[in-house]
Amino acid sequence: MLPFESVCALGHEQVVYCHDAESGLRAIIAIHDSSLGPALGGCRLYDYATEADALKDVLRLSRGMTYKAAVAGLDLGGGKSVIIGDRSIKSEALFRAFGRFIDSLGGRYITAEDMNTNVTDMDTIRRETRWVTGVNVQAGGSGDPSPVTAWGVFHGIKAALEVVYGTSEVGGRTVAIQGLGNVGYWLARYLREEGANLVFTDIDRSRIDRAITELGGSFVEGDQWYETQCDVLAPCAIGGIINSRTIPRVRAPIIAGGANNVLEDEIADSERLAEQNITYAPDYVINAGGLMSVYAELHQLPHQKAMDDARGIFDTVKNVLGKAQAEGTSSIEASNRIAQERIAAVRSTKRLWTGRV
């Protein structure tokens, strides 16, 4: 599929390619839908094999942000950005150049942390634009949103447990976490405090060692994670890992984690999971806590408001899973419909207000 066809296929409003020769910046900003408000979504730094892979990722991620905000009831649109390269390319010049590109959009896109970017990077971007969230607390920001993301995932897991087992009790349940970055580690902490048994996997062995030392638990090597005998598989790393090749290996009755775009093929893979009687908590529903955190920052609301809203993900996940069961459809189709109906309703009121057809 040609680039413009890819953009049109998912209904994006705008895609911006960003290049700065002096700093080495190569980035893509994708604005999916701004019906509900300005597009907000994190900046991911990743060493993509091809530019086509980078475009595919940013398009899927930004669409997910539209639906995430819609289902969470936030007045935000969906956007995302990717910087092509590994962590060695990080520099003040690179992030300031990126900040200038964001500023040129006049607030249509607001950025935040994502994979391989952090509060320090957001502080640097802030030197060039005000359209950035997740900056240092000392600078008036909310800091790293990961703890709030993980708090929401924790309560989403409890909701999935209640749907499957009839109780949301975490104590004694086994959760296998893939990826011990900021979200995965905080999720492990919340689960351990409630008495869960933990199993870890990560490409960085030092992260596993830290988690086992501080929280207990055990680890599995790489792809063995899929076959872990547990109550919940919690993917908290890269997307696309649940697919036609890996689903037959899954032994857990629930998949619920903090990663974005967990399903490689949204519709086909969600149907495969349903056929195997595996309950899937849609990623953009369960991991919306981080968006709630930066939304609170944007509107100068107290941090506790974000934590309270993230706790409410329990009810949202339970509602989505219940809707899927009642309609005999997959959970992702149920959550997509909720998002689409809210967006359509707001669009219609805007047309009535402006007189546009």
C-alpha positions as CSV (number, residue, x, y, z in Angstrom):
1,M,0.0,0.0,0.0
2,L,1.3,3.4,-0.9
3,P,1.9,6.0,1.9
4,F,-1.1,8.2,1.0
5,E,-3.3,5.1,0.7
6,S,-2.2,4.0,4.2
7,V,-3.1,7.5,5.6
8,C,-6.5,7.4,4.0
9,A,-7.3,3.8,5.0
10,L,-7.5,4.6,8.7
11,G,-9.1,8.0,8.2
12,H,-6.2,10.3,9.3
13,E,-6.5,14.0,9.0
14,Q,-2.9,14.9,8.7
15,V,0.6,13.3,8.6
16,V,3.7,15.4,8.9
17,Y,7.2,14.2,8.0
18,C,9.9,16.0,10.0
19,H,13.6,16.3,9.0
20,D,16.5,18.3,10.5
21,A,19.8,17.5,8.9
22,E,22.0,19.1,11.6
23,S,20.5,17.1,14.5
24,G,19.8,14.0,12.5
25,L,16.1,14.2,13.2
26,R,13.8,12.0,11.1
27,A,10.3,11.9,12.6
28,I,6.6,11.4,11.6
29,I,3.7,13.1,13.4
30,A,0.3,11.6,12.8
31,I,-3.0,13.3,13.7
32,H,-5.8,10.8,13.3
33,D,-9.0,12.6,14.4
34,S,-9.6,15.9,16.2
35,S,-13.4,15.8,16.5
36,L,-13.2,15.6,20.3
37,G,-10.3,18.0,20.8
38,P,-6.6,18.5,20.0
39,A,-4.7,15.3,19.2
40,L,-2.6,14.1,22.1
41,G,-0.2,11.2,22.0
42,G,3.3,10.3,23.0
43,C,6.5,10.5,21.1
44,R,8.1,7.1,20.5
45,L,11.8,6.7,19.7
46,Y,12.4,3.4,17.9
47,D,15.0,2.0,15.4
48,Y,12.5,0.9,12.7
49,A,13.8,-1.4,10.0
50,T,12.2,0.7,7.3
51,E,10.4,4.1,7.0
52,A,7.3,2.1,5.9
53,D,7.4,0.3,9.3
54,A,7.6,3.7,11.1
55,L,4.6,5.0,9.1
56,K,2.6,1.9,9.8
57,D,3.3,2.1,13.6
58,V,2.5,5.8,13.9
59,L,-0.8,5.5,12.0
60,R,-2.0,2.6,14.2
61,L,-0.8,4.2,17.4
62,S,-2.5,7.5,16.6
63,R,-5.8,5.8,15.7
64,G,-5.6,4.0,19.0
65,M,-5.2,7.3,20.8
66,T,-8.4,8.6,19.2
67,Y,-10.3,5.6,20.5
68,K,-8.6,5.7,23.8
69,A,-9.7,9.3,24.5
70,A,-13.2,8.6,23.2
71,V,-13.8,5.6,25.4
72,A,-12.2,7.3,28.4
73,G,-14.6,10.3,28.0
74,L,-11.8,12.8,27.5
75,D,-12.1,15.8,25.2
76,L,-9.0,14.9,23.2
77,G,-8.3,13.7,19.7
78,G,-5.8,11.1,18.7
79,G,-2.3,11.7,17.6
80,K,1.2,10.1,17.9
81,S,4.7,10.7,16.8
82,V,7.7,8.5,16.1
83,I,11.4,9.5,15.9
84,I,13.4,7.0,13.8
85,G,16.6,5.8,15.5
86,D,17.9,4.2,18.7
87,R,18.6,5.9,22.0
88,S,22.1,6.8,20.9
89,I,20.8,9.6,18.7
90,K,19.3,11.5,21.6
91,S,20.5,15.1,22.0
92,E,19.3,18.5,23.0
93,A,19.5,19.6,19.4
94,L,17.3,16.7,18.2
95,F,14.5,17.2,20.7
96,R,14.5,21.0,20.3
97,A,14.3,20.5,16.5
98,F,11.4,18.2,17.1
99,G,9.8,20.7,19.4
100,R,9.9,23.3,16.7
101,F,8.0,21.0,14.3
102,I,5.3,20.4,17.0
103,D,5.1,24.2,17.6
104,S,4.5,24.8,13.9
105,L,1.2,22.8,14.2
106,G,-0.2,25.4,16.5
107,G,-1.7,23.1,19.1
108,R,-3.3,20.6,16.8
109,Y,-0.8,18.0,18.2
110,I,0.4,17.7,21.8
111,T,3.1,15.3,22.7
112,A,4.2,13.3,25.8
113,E,6.5,10.4,26.8
114,D,6.3,7.0,25.0
115,M,8.7,4.2,24.4
116,N,12.4,5.3,24.8
117,T,11.5,8.9,25.7
118,N,11.2,10.4,29.2
119,V,10.5,13.4,31.3
120,T,14.0,14.9,30.5
121,D,13.2,14.7,26.8
122,M,9.9,16.4,27.3
123,D,11.5,19.2,29.2
124,T,13.9,19.7,26.3
125,I,10.9,19.8,23.8
126,R,9.2,22.3,26.1
127,R,12.0,24.8,25.5
128,E,10.6,25.2,21.9
129,T,6.9,24.7,22.4
130,R,4.2,24.7,25.0
131,W,2.4,21.8,23.3
132,V,4.0,19.1,25.4
133,T,2.9,17.3,28.5
134,G,4.5,14.9,31.0
135,V,7.2,17.5,31.8
136,N,9.1,17.7,35.1
137,V,7.0,18.3,38.2
138,Q,9.3,21.2,39.2
139,A,8.4,22.8,35.9
140,G,4.7,22.6,36.6
141,G,4.1,19.3,34.8
142,S,2.8,15.9,36.0
143,G,6.0,14.0,35.5
144,D,6.1,10.5,34.2
145,P,2.6,9.2,33.5
146,S,3.7,5.6,33.8
147,P,2.5,5.0,37.4
148,V,-1.0,6.2,36.5
149,T,-1.0,4.0,33.3
150,A,-0.1,1.0,35.4
151,W,-2.7,1.9,38.1
152,G,-5.3,1.8,35.4
153,V,-4.0,-1.5,34.0
154,F,-4.1,-2.9,37.5
155,H,-7.8,-2.1,37.9
156,G,-8.5,-3.3,34.4
157,I,-7.0,-6.6,35.2
158,K,-9.2,-6.8,38.3
159,A,-12.2,-6.2,36.1
160,A,-11.2,-9.0,33.7
161,L,-10.7,-11.3,36.6
162,E,-14.2,-10.6,37.9
163,V,-15.7,-11.3,34.5
164,V,-13.8,-14.6,34.1
165,Y,-13.7,-15.9,37.7
166,G,-16.6,-14.0,39.4
167,T,-14.2,-12.1,41.7
168,S,-11.8,-9.3,41.2
169,E,-9.5,-10.6,44.0
170,V,-5.8,-10.5,42.8
171,G,-4.3,-12.3,45.8
172,G,-3.2,-15.8,44.8
173,R,-3.6,-15.1,41.0
174,T,-0.6,-15.5,38.7
175,V,0.2,-12.7,36.3
176,A,2.9,-13.0,33.7
177,I,4.3,-9.6,32.7
178,Q,6.2,-9.1,29.4
179,G,8.3,-6.0,29.6
180,L,9.6,-4.3,32.8
181,G,9.9,-0.8,31.6
182,N,8.2,2.0,33.6
183,V,4.6,0.7,33.1
184,G,5.5,-3.0,33.5
185,Y,7.5,-2.4,36.7
186,W,4.8,-0.2,38.3
187,L,2.2,-2.8,37.4
188,A,4.2,-5.5,39.1
189,R,4.4,-3.4,42.2
190,Y,0.7,-2.8,42.4
191,L,0.0,-6.5,41.8
192,R,2.5,-7.7,44.4
193,E,1.1,-5.4,47.0
194,E,-2.2,-7.2,46.6
195,G,-0.6,-10.7,46.8
196,A,-0.4,-11.7,43.2
197,N,2.2,-14.3,42.0
198,L,4.4,-12.8,39.4
199,V,6.3,-14.2,36.3
200,F,8.5,-11.9,34.3
201,T,10.2,-11.7,30.9
202,D,12.2,-8.9,29.4
203,I,15.0,-8.6,26.8
204,D,17.0,-6.7,29.5
205,R,18.0,-9.3,32.2
206,S,18.9,-6.5,34.6
207,R,15.3,-5.5,34.7
208,I,14.2,-9.0,35.6
209,D,16.9,-9.3,38.3
210,R,15.7,-6.0,39.8
211,A,12.0,-7.0,39.8
212,I,12.8,-10.4,41.4
213,T,15.0,-8.9,44.0
214,E,12.5,-6.2,45.0
215,L,9.2,-8.0,44.4
216,G,9.9,-11.7,44.3
217,G,8.5,-13.9,41.5
218,S,10.2,-15.9,38.8
219,F,11.1,-15.4,35.1
220,V,10.7,-17.2,31.8
221,E,12.9,-16.9,28.7
222,G,11.6,-15.0,25.7
223,D,8.9,-16.7,23.8
224,Q,8.2,-19.2,26.6
225,W,6.1,-16.3,28.1
226,Y,3.2,-17.2,25.8
227,E,2.9,-20.7,27.2
228,T,3.0,-19.6,30.9
229,Q,0.4,-21.3,33.0
230,C,-1.1,-18.3,34.6
231,D,-4.4,-16.4,35.1
232,V,-3.3,-13.3,33.1
233,L,-0.8,-12.5,30.4
234,A,0.1,-8.9,30.7
235,P,2.0,-7.5,27.7
236,C,3.7,-4.3,28.6
237,A,6.3,-3.9,25.8
238,I,5.9,-3.8,22.0
239,G,2.8,-4.3,19.9
240,G,1.7,-6.9,17.5
241,I,2.7,-9.8,19.7
242,I,-0.7,-11.5,19.8
243,N,-1.3,-12.9,16.4
244,S,-2.1,-16.0,14.4
245,R,1.3,-17.5,15.2
246,T,1.2,-16.9,19.0
247,I,-2.4,-17.3,19.9
248,P,-2.3,-21.1,19.7
249,R,0.4,-21.1,22.3
250,V,-1.5,-19.0,24.9
251,R,-2.5,-20.9,28.0
252,A,-3.9,-18.0,30.0
253,P,-7.7,-17.2,30.0
254,I,-7.0,-13.5,30.1
255,I,-4.8,-11.1,28.1
256,A,-4.6,-7.6,29.7
257,G,-1.6,-5.3,29.8
258,G,-0.2,-1.9,29.2
259,A,1.3,-2.3,25.7
260,N,-0.3,-0.5,22.7
261,N,-1.5,-2.3,19.6
262,V,-1.2,-5.7,21.2
263,L,-3.0,-7.4,18.3
264,E,-1.2,-7.7,15.0
265,D,-4.5,-7.8,13.1
266,E,-7.1,-6.1,15.2
267,I,-10.3,-7.8,13.9
268,A,-8.9,-11.3,12.9
269,D,-6.9,-11.7,16.1
270,S,-9.7,-10.6,18.4
271,E,-11.9,-13.2,16.8
272,R,-9.3,-15.9,17.2
273,L,-9.0,-15.0,20.9
274,A,-12.8,-15.2,21.3
275,E,-12.8,-18.6,19.5
276,Q,-10.3,-19.9,22.1
277,N,-12.4,-18.4,24.9
278,I,-9.6,-16.0,25.9
279,T,-10.8,-12.8,27.3
280,Y,-9.0,-9.8,25.9
281,A,-9.1,-6.3,27.5
282,P,-8.6,-3.9,24.6
283,D,-5.3,-2.2,25.0
284,Y,-6.4,1.4,24.4
285,V,-9.2,0.9,27.0
286,I,-7.1,-0.6,29.8
287,N,-4.0,1.6,29.4
288,A,-5.8,4.9,29.2
289,G,-4.4,6.0,32.7
290,G,-1.4,7.7,31.2
291,L,-3.6,9.8,28.9
292,M,-5.7,10.7,32.0
293,S,-2.6,11.9,33.7
294,V,-1.5,14.3,31.0
295,Y,-5.1,15.4,30.5
296,A,-5.1,16.4,34.1
297,E,-1.9,18.3,33.6
298,L,-3.3,20.1,30.6
299,H,-6.3,21.3,32.6
300,Q,-4.3,21.9,35.8
301,L,-6.2,19.3,37.8
302,P,-4.7,17.6,40.9
303,H,-2.8,14.4,40.4
304,Q,-5.3,12.6,42.5
305,K,-7.9,13.3,40.0
306,A,-5.9,11.3,37.4
307,M,-5.5,8.4,39.8
308,D,-9.2,8.4,40.6
309,D,-10.1,8.4,36.9
310,A,-7.6,5.6,36.3
311,R,-9.3,3.5,39.0
312,G,-12.5,3.9,37.0
313,I,-10.9,1.9,34.2
314,F,-12.3,-1.1,36.2
315,D,-15.8,-0.1,35.3
316,T,-14.9,0.7,31.7
317,V,-13.2,-2.6,31.0
318,K,-16.1,-4.5,32.7
319,N,-18.6,-2.5,30.6
320,V,-16.7,-3.3,27.3
321,L,-16.4,-7.0,28.2
322,G,-20.1,-7.2,29.2
323,K,-21.1,-5.4,25.9
324,A,-19.1,-7.9,23.9
325,Q,-20.7,-10.9,25.7
326,A,-24.2,-9.4,25.3
327,E,-23.7,-8.7,21.6
328,G,-21.8,-11.9,20.8
329,T,-18.9,-10.0,19.4
330,S,-15.2,-9.5,20.2
331,S,-14.2,-7.1,22.9
332,I,-12.2,-4.9,20.4
333,E,-15.3,-4.6,18.2
334,A,-17.4,-3.6,21.2
335,S,-14.9,-0.9,22.4
336,N,-14.5,0.4,18.8
337,R,-18.2,0.8,18.6
338,I,-18.3,2.8,21.9
339,A,-15.6,5.1,20.6
340,Q,-17.1,5.6,17.2
341,E,-20.6,6.4,18.6
342,R,-19.2,9.1,20.9
343,I,-17.1,10.6,18.1
344,A,-20.1,10.6,15.7
345,A,-22.4,12.2,18.3
346,V,-20.0,15.0,19.0
347,R,-19.4,15.6,15.2
348,S,-23.2,15.9,14.7
349,T,-23.6,18.5,17.5
350,K,-20.7,20.5,15.9
351,R,-22.4,20.4,12.5
352,L,-25.6,21.7,14.1
353,W,-23.8,24.4,15.9
354,T,-21.8,25.6,12.9
355,G,-24.5,24.9,10.3
356,R,-22.1,22.8,8.3
357,V,-23.3,19.6,6.6
